[in-house]
Amino acid sequence: MATIKRFEDLECWQEARKLVQLIYRLTKNKEFSKDFGLARQITNSAVSSMANIAEGFHRKSNKDFMKFLDYSRASVAETVSHGYVAFDQHYINEEELGLVKTQADVVWKKVNNFITYLNKSVKKGK
């Protein structure tokens, strides 16, 4: 694996960014945008999924980085949960909820794979 010098090069961060873009697009819906609390919650959790990857990248150890990647996964789950609330309130339709879930799964898998990779390097003492 090539040495990654910037968090922007991480596939999991790139996919989290796509999730953020999707969430912001959906919250611009007229009815959704009026629900300030939910719109804020879902955008915050999506942004947090992305930000935790970036923050963890700049920690001093892979062990610390893995903690932030775990926080990122939790934020992805929170985003999906808020997506269900938006669906139940008819702010988004079934197809849009599906897009959220699909992109969240992509982020989740990329983060999980990266945690597995880092965990192996921690066990090797790197």
N, C-alpha and C positions, 0 to 999 in steps of 0.2 A: 504494500500500500504506500502510495506517495505521501510525503509529509505535507500535511495541510497547515498552511500558515495563517489563514484567515477563517473566521467562523462562516463567512459568506460562501466558502467553498464546500461546506458540509451539506450533503444531500438532505439530511433531516431538517436543517434550517431552511433550505430552499423550499422544501415541501410545506413546512410550517408557514412560510411566507405566503404560499398559495392559499392555504387555509385562511389566513388573515384577509387576503384579498377577497376571497369568496364571502366571508362573513361581513366585511364592510359593504360589499355589493348588496347583499341580502338585507342588511339593516337600513339601507336607503329606501326600501319599500315604504310607501306612505304610511300605512298602518303601523308597521314595525317601528318606524322612526319616531312615532308618537309615544311609544312605550319606552320612555327614557331609561327606566331602571333595567329592563331586560336587554335593551340595545347596548347599554353600558356594560352589563355583566358579560354578555356573549363576546363583545369586542375585547373587553379586558382579558377574558380567559384565553381567547385566541392569540392575542398579542403576547400574553404571558408564556404561551407554549413556545413561541418564537424567541422571546427575550431570554428565557431560561437557558436555551441552547447556547445563545451568544455569551451570556454571563458565565455559564459553566466552562465554556471554551477557554476563558481567561483565568480560571482557577489554577492553583499551583500543582495540583495532582489529578491523576485520572480518577482517583476515588472521589474527590470533591466534584469533579466534572460529572461523574455518574449520578451523584445526588441531584444535580441540577437537571440532568436528563430525565430523572424520575419525576421531578417537579413538572417538567414539560409534559410528560405523559399524563400526569394528573390534570393539567390544564386542558389537554386535548379532550379528556373524558368530560370535564366540566363543560367545555364548548358543545359537545354533542348533547349533553343533558339539557343545556339551554336551548339547543336546536329543537328538542322535543317540545319544550314549553312554547317556543315560537310556532311550531306546527299545531299544537293543541289550541293556540289562540288564533289560528288561521292567518298568521303573518307570513308564513311560507307554506308552500304546498308539498306534497309527498315527494315529488321529483327533486325539489330544492333540498329537502331534508336528506334525501338520498345522496345528493352531491356533497353535503356536509359530512355525512357518515363515511362516504367513500374516501374523501380527502383526509379525514381524520384517521382512517385506517392506514392510509399511505404514510402519514406522519408517524403514527404509532409503530408501524413495522420498521420504518427507517431508524427511529429512536431505539427501539428494542434491539435491532441488529447492531447499532453502534454501541449500546451498553454491553452487549455480548462481546464485541471486539475489545472494548476497553477493559472489561473484566478479565479477559484472557491475558492482557498485557499487565494488569495488576498482579495476577497470580504468578506471572513469569518474573515479577520484580522490576518491571520497566516503568 
